[in-house]
Amino acid sequence: YDFSCELYRMSTYSTFPAGVPVSERSLARAGFYYTGVNDKVKCFCCGLMLDNWKLGDSPIQKHKQLYPSCSFIQNLVSASLGSTSKNTSPMRNSFAHSLSPTLEHSSLFSGSYSSLSPNPLNSRAVEDFSSSRTNPYSYAMSTEEARFLTYHMWPLTFLSPSELARAGFYYIGPGDRVACFACGGKLSNWEPKDDAMSEHRRHFPNCPFLENSLETLRFSISNLSMQTHAARMRTFMYWPSSVPVQPEQLASAGFYYVGVSS
């Protein structure tokens, strides 16, 4: 895992204790990722580990105070002061800043999920935020890999994290509660017969991710079934002999015969 990326560090905080008086976002910004033990975090760069966070603590200041030679914290501090550094990527910084409002306002990693009361529907807890005035889209979870990384505490064995991540969901907890990065819809109370993509489509049919994945699926299936020259050649069995172009030429060019005129 590339913990030099702030988004990856953020993904480790899905099970961070809710009562800690320091935000997960400020810890990730300061270079720390969650170790999974109490409130202990670790710097990806220098290896500094800190825990027992108190009200008013500044992760950046503590990092700088206890390990001033850490190259990451040096670059971060110099960048925040407005000075340029050879080791600091302006694009990385601007990208992280552009993500901050999304992460902050949607409280993706706030650890306060149990305060939301689920709305049961056919034994499935469903929370639909598609009509919300705020945009539920999470850039942090827009890749399948980032979503997959959130499942390190996933409790179920009959439904795989890879299937859920592929269906657009990332893990938020508690229990088996997941959320879609695109529409913000949340599902829990999964059953052994459930298919993640089907449940996503059933409860949130207007999700933009589903619309895109459906188009991709149609395209990929069409191409997979006709990806070999031999498979395409077989479709030309009833090719009209009056057509001046030979099936061999068409198959070599990637075409297959669908049987409607030419």
Buried (B, 14 or more C-beta within 10 A) or exposed (E): EEBEBBBBBBBBBBBBEEEBEBBBBEBBBBBBBBEEEEBBBBBBBBEBEBEEBEEEBEBBEBBBEBBEEBEBBBBBBBBEEEEEBEEBEEEBBEBBEEBEEBBEEBBBBBBEBEEEEBEEBEEBBBBBBBEEEEEBBBBBBBEBEBBBBBBBEBEBEEBBBEEBBBBBBBBBBEBBBBBBBBBBBBBBBBEEEBEBBEBBBBBBEEBBBBEEBEEEEEEEEEEEEBEEEEEBBBBBEEBEEEEEEEBEEBBEEEBBBEEEEE
